[in-house]
Amino acid sequence: MATSFLSDPEKQELAAAISAAEEGTRGEIRVYLEKHGKEEALDRALKVFRQLKMHETEGNTGVLIYVAYDDRKLAILGDRGIHEKVPENFWDDVKAGMVANFAEGKFLTGLKEAISKRGEHLKKHFPSTDHNPNELSNEVVIGDE
């Protein structure tokens, strides 16, 4: 089932962007899209984070980008390993960029920029080691399917 938010080729572009952003870092990025958020964005993102087992990554370096596109809700959630090393406003610039792009109808651009920016920060704070498996799928998760 395709969403009207992103086409299958666009979802593949995002998976490739996630793969590129994770190079050189121990961080794991996931994107979760759904048409309607059933609750506040951060609360929903936390449930999705657990559902996707993102809290089980080595070093607790998972990052979830959650979007309920018809409800115009979004949240970016990082695991405790990330929050131990980054400032409180770590996600603000990424969220602002996403909101600006989304307002112009540039959904793919907004998501790709968010992924890229998080990758840059993850490389700085969580550089890869000799043992750096890809612990989580890079595929975009569609919650409505």
Secondary structure, 3 states (H helix, E strand, C coil): CCCCCCCHHHHHHHHHHHHHHHCCECCEEEEEEECCCCCCHHHHHHHHHHHCCHHHCCCCCEEEEEEECCCCEEEEEECHHHHCCCCCCCCHHHHHHHHHHHHCCCHHHHHHHHHHHHHHHHHHHCECCCCCCCCCCCCCEECCC
